[in-house]
Amino acid sequence: MVAALQVPARELFLYEPEKSEDKHKRKAIDEHMAMINSRSIDEVNMITKISRDIFKAIDPK
């Protein structure tokens, strides 16, 4: 918590996108962060590797 402002530090970096599509994307990212937040570092690293593999498969070369 940022004591001087009396808000969690995370709140300082949140932004509210203006476009509806951006809001949906932010919600999906926040949901993903919430899911991995309680996981161990090994699990987070595994999820990161899987994500990279997925992006390599779907991104055009």
N, C-alpha and C positions, 0 to 999 in steps of 0.2 A: 504494500500500500504506500502510495506517495502521501506522506504525512501532511505536508503543507497544504495539499489540495484535498486531502481526505477522500481519495478515490484510488481504486486498485490501479497499479501501473499499466495493466493491460488496457484499461479504459482510455489512456492517453493515446493509444495507437489505433483505436477503432475509428473507422470513419463510416459515415452513412452515405452510401452511393445514391445518386439521384435517379438513375434509370432503374426501371423494374427488373431488367435482366441482371444488372449489377447486384441488386438486392438478393435475388435468387442465388447468384453465385456466391455472395458473401455468406448467406445462410448455409449453403452446402459446405463451404470451407470451414465455417464455425462448427458445423456438425461433425465433420471429419476430425477437427482438432479435439472436440469433446470426446470422441471415440478413442483416440490414441493417447489422450492425456494421462489416463490411468494405467497405461501399459508400460512394461519394462523397456529399458533401452534396447535390449536385444529384439523385442517385438517391434519397436518403432523402426529399428534398422531393417528388419525383415519387410515391414510394410513399405518402407522407402525403396528398397530394392525391387519389390514387386511393382510399385508404381512406376519406377524407371523403366522396367521391362515392358510394362503396358504402353508407356509413352513411346518407347522405341518401336513397338509393333504398330501403333496407330499413326505416328507422325510420318509424313512423306519423307523419303530419303532425298 
